[in-house]
Amino acid sequence: MSLETNETVTAKIFPHPLNAWYAVAWDHEVTGKAPISRTIAGKPMVLYRTADQRPVALADACWHRLAPLSLGQLVGSDEIQCPYHGLRYNSTGRCTSMPAQKTVNPSAMVPSYPVVERYRYLWVWPGDMTLADPDLIPDMSQMTDPEWAGDGETIHAKCNYQLILDNLMDLTHEEFVHGGSIGQAELSESPFLTKLEADGSVTVSRWMIDVAPPPFWLKNIRDRFPDFEGNVDRWQIIHYYAPATICIDVGVAKTGTGAPEGDRSQGVNGYVMNTISPETDRTSHYFWAFMRNYRLESQTITTQLRQGVHGVFGEDEAMLQAQQEAIDANPDHEFYSLNIDAGGMWVRRILDRMLAVENEGGTPESALEEFTHSGSAS
């Protein structure tokens, strides 16, 4: 399968697959003390934990009069009580008690969504629950690996989720949007390789050899090597996993010390972990973290990195909101793709195929089959 980067894409609102795992919350956000509300893929959900700390995700609307269950309270070991008329539901969504009557209507229940706790997030499956295979949760193992340390935040992004994926798959925008922190001219000048992997993921790799480290990376390499001076070899290796997770292997090492060949011992290595969950057609939950494999003991560095990345991503957030507003004002405009958009174009093709197969009643696994023997694109 070939990919022509001069393709055009209509600037429209891009739909999202339902048969997929999406991060719904950080694990610490959901407790057994009070429910919280969150909308994923257009579906309002109420989240809470049972007495044994098992996470629960139900539709956030009572069977009786659609009152939001998230405004109610937790009762017993695993039940939630409607705030309007007191109906109670267990963790499977079945009503267990109704006010002023002993008999519970057998049809009284609310949808329950599969939920899995992994990599410091809670993941929900808003589609066909019979297809909800936990093995399809994308690999974000650096989030819990003891060899890595870090933290992150959530951005409520006022844009369609695919605009965030575009942003993360092409990092040349750093030169222009983040010029005071991580951007530099070599981002546009350096060659890159885009590859469709055998498992249907996408990798975009870029190396910048013998360049001056931008301010963000100069601080980080001096956190490990206080006397560092000179140029670095810098890398960005983007890994996309369908439908909306992007993990970016980033770092710098003293130039000429073997980083391109695999020896990163004279540098600092981070992973920018990103998973994006569509809320509506025009809003998204953007979960991110910055993990590092050096100076693991330093909470100061963890906090400084989180604050630094927060500032960088704030610049992205403003640009993405402005882009969404422009798309809404120009719904018939076509996006013209450049060479730098190759990774993002593969993402769009994969998502288009996932949506088509979902509409045909197929499985998420089968949606990626046509891509697994397609080779690569540069």
N, C-alpha and C positions, 0 to 999 in steps of 0.2 A: 504494500500500500504506500503510495507516494503522498507527499504533503507539499502543496504549492503555497508558499508564504505570501503570494500576491492575491490570495483569495480575499473576497469581501464577506463581511458578516453584517447583517442588519443590526443596527443599534436598537435593540428591543429589550424587553424584560425576559430574561432567560428562566425557564422553569427548572424545578429541582426534582430529582428522583425521590420517591418515597421509600423504595426498598433499599435502604442503606442505613448505616449507623451514623448518627450525628451526636457530637458532644452537646449535652443539655445543661451541664453545670460542673463546676469544680466539686470534688468530693466533699470538701468542707462546707460548701454552701447548703447542702441538704442535711437536715438533722431530724431527730425524733421529737423535737420540741414544738415546731410550727411548720406548716406547709408553705411552699413557695410556688409561684406561678412562672411559667416560661412557655413561649410559643415556638414550636419547631415545625418547619415546613407547613406553616399555616394552621397547625393544630395546637390550640391552647391545652397545656398540660399542667396538672398539679403534681408536685414532687414532695415526697417525705420519706422518712425511714420508719420501719416497724421497731418494736421494742428490742428485737435482736439485731438491729442496725441494717436490715436488708432494705435497699432502696426500692421505691415504688413510683411508678408513673401512671397516672390515670387521666382521662379526659377531664378538663377543668370546667365541668358543667353538670349540675345535678339532673338526674333523670326526670325529676318532678316538674321543675319550673326553670331549669337551666341556670340556677344561681351558681356563681363560681365557688367550687369547693375549696379553692385556695384561700378564701376568706373565712373558712370554717376552722375547726380545731381537731386535734388528734385525740382519740379516745381508745381505751383498751390497749391491746397489744399491737394491733395492726389496722385499726379503723380510722376513718375520717368522717366527721359529721358536717352535714350541710349547714351553713350559717342561717338559712332562711326558715326551714321548717323541721330541721333536725334529723332528716334521713341519714342513716349511717351506711357506709360502704366499707367492705374489707379490701385487702390488698389486691384481690383479683378483679375488683370493680363491681362485685355483686352486693346489692342492698341487703343488709341484715336486720334492719329495724326501721319501722315507720311510725310516726306519731299518731296516737289515739286509735291504733288498731293492732290487733295481734297477728293478723295474717299479712305477710309480705307479698306484694304482687310479684309473681315469678318473672315478669319481664323487666323488673326494676334493676337495671345495672348500667354501668358506664364503661366505655372502652378502657382496657388496660393495655399498656404498651410494654414490650420487652425492654428491660433496662439492665445494663451491665456496668459494673464499676471496674475501671481499668486505667492505668497510666494517670492517676490523680483526677480523672474525669468520670462523670456518669454519662453513659452513652444510651440513646434511645433509638428505637426502630419504628418510625411512624407509618410504615407500610404494612404489607401482608406479614403477619406475625409468624406464619408457618415457614417463612424464608429467612427468619432472623438467626443466622449462624454467627455466634460470637467470633469464630475464626476470621470473619470478614472485617473485624475492627482493625483499622490501619495500625501499622507498627509505629508506636511512639515510645519505645522502650527506654530511651534516654531520660524520660520523665521520672522513672523509678529505679533506674540502674544506680547502684551505690558508687559507681565510678564517675558519676556525673552529679553536679549540684546546680541549683538555680530555682527560679520562680518566674511567675508571669501574672497576667491580668486578663480581663475580658473587655473588649471594645464592643459597644453597641453601635454598629456601623450603619449609617443611613444610606445603604446602597444594596443593589443586588449582589448575591454571593459570588457570581462569576467575575464581577469587576475586581474583587479581592484576589481571586485566583489569578487573573491576568496580571495584577500588580506583583504578586509573589513569583510568578514564573518568568518575569523579565525584570532583572534587577538593574538594568542600565538606567532606569529612572532615578536611581540613587544619586547619580551625578548632578541631577537638576533639582530634585525634591529635597535631598538630604546633603547638600553641598558642605554644610558646616559640621558634619559629624562622620558619616560613613562614605560619602560620595567622593569620587575622583574621576578625572578625565579618562584614565585607563580602563574604566568600566566599558565605555563605548569603543575603545580602541582595541581591546583584547579579543581574540577569537573565542568562540564557544562551541560546544558540541551538544546537540539535542538528540537524545536516544529514547526510543520506545523499547522498554524492557520486555523480557519474555513473559512476565507475570501481568502485563498490562499497565504497569506504572510507567512514569516518564521521568527521565533524568536530564537536567541541563547542567553542564559543567563549564566553568570558566576559571582560568588561571591568569594572574597578573604577575609577571616576573620582574624582580628588581625595581620595585616602585616604592615611593615614599608612603609610609602608612598614614592614612587619614586620622584625624584626632581621636575617634573612638577606639581604633585599633592600636594607636600609639600608647594610649593610657593602659589598655589591657595587656599589651606585651610588657610594659614596665611594671605592671602589677606582679608579674612573674619574674622578670629580669629587670630590676630597678635601674641598672646602668645601660640599658639598651640604647644604641644609637645606630643610625644607618637605614638602609632600605630593607624591604621585606619581599617575600613571595607570598601573594595573597590568593586565597581560593574561595570559590562559591560553588557548591555542588547541591543543586536543588533536586529533591525527590518528591514527586507527586504520587499520591495514592487516592484512587477514586473513592467517593465522589469529591471530597473537599478537604483533604489533609495534605499539607506541604511541609516537609522537614528539610531544613537547609543547613548543610554542613559548611561552616564558615571558619575562617581563621587567617592568621599570618604567622610566618616564621622568618627568621633572619635569612636574608637572601643567600642562595648558594649552599644551604645546609641540608639539602635533600628532601624538602617537603614534597615537591612534585613526584618524587620516586617513592614516597611513603614514610619518610622519616620526619615527623613533626616535633621532635624532641626539643628543638630550639625555637619553638613558637607557642602560640596559644590557640586552642581549638574550642569552638562553640557550636551548638546546634540551636537554630531558631525553629522552635516547634510551633506550627500553626494548624489549627483545625477550625473550619468555618461552617457554621450551621445556619441555613436560611431560616429566617423568622417569617418574613412575608416576601412578596416579590421585590420589595424595595428596602428591606432592612435585614440585617444579619447579626448573629452572635459570632464574634471573632475571638476565639480563645488562643492565647499565645503564651509562650514561655521562652526564656533564654537559658540554656543549660551549658555548663562548661566542665571541662575535665582537668582543671588545674586549681590550686588553692581552694580545695573543697571545704576547708575548715572555716573560711572567712565569710561570715554573714555580712560584713561590710561590703565585700565585693558583690555578693548576691544582690544586696539592696541597691548598690550603685548601678549595676547592670540593669536591673529591673527599671530603675528610674531613667536611665539613659535610653533604653529601648522604648519606654513609654513616650519619651519626647520624640523619638524618630517616628514611631507609629502614629503619633498625633498629627504629624505632617502628612502622612499617608491618608489618615482619616479625613482631613479637610479636603484633600484632592479628590478622594473617592466620592464624597458627598457632592462636591461641585460637578464631578463627572456625571453622577446620577441625575442631578437636576438638569444638566444639558441634554442628556438622553431623553428625559421626559419632555423637554421642550422641542426636541427634534426626533420624533419617533421613527421617521422614515430614513434617517441618515444611515449610510453604510460605513462600517469600520473597514479601513484599508490596512491590511497587515504588512508589516515589514519583516525583514529577516529575524529581528529580535523577538518577534511574536511566535516563533516556531513552537516553543514549549506550550504556550497558551492555546495555540491552534490544536495541538494534540489533545489538550484537556477538553476543549469544546467538542471535538469529535467523539471522545470517549463518553462524555456526558450525553451527547445526542444519541449515541448508541444505547446507553443505559435506559434513557427515556423511551426509545422506540421499543426495546425488548420488554420493558415494564408494561407498556401499553398493549403488547402482544401476549402478555401473560407469562413471559419467560423469567428466568432467574438472573440475579445480578452476575453470577459467575459466567453464564452463557453470553452476557453482554460484552464481556472482554475477550471472548474467544477469537473473534475476527482480528483482534489486534496482536495476539500473542505470537504470530508468525510473520509479522509485517516488516521486521527488520528495524532499521533506524533511519533517522533524518538528521541532517546537519544544517 
